Amino acid sequence: MSRLETIDGTNWKDFVAAPKAVLMLSKTDCEKCAAWTEELSAFLEEDREYAEVRFGKMVLNQPGLIDFKKANSWLADVDVLPFNVIYVSGERVKSFAGGGLDRLINRLARL
């Protein structure tokens, strides 16, 4: 079972409310998103240090995300995908555009 959860309109509220969660935002036609998905998935297969962190991917051009988009007005300013958001107990605490394990790990280490 993959640690990279599929996040959609039915489960996003529970996901972001987790004690620690990383949400990757993507689109179906985004090549950089696909590459980041592969890199992150490979990392998560081996990772034990961040076992308490939930990781998820939301595909923004899929139906059913109206509530998520309304609740997150900052989303209108996102112009580069993939875009990553780190939540702590429902609070958006860090975010960054693009992929990169080093960038992600540096941000998680500072939580």
Secondary structure by P-SEA (a helix, b strand, c coil): cccccccccccaaaaaaccbbbbbbbccccaaaaaaaaaaaaaaacccccccccccccccccccaaaaaaacccccccccccbbbbbcccccccccccccaaaaaaaaaac
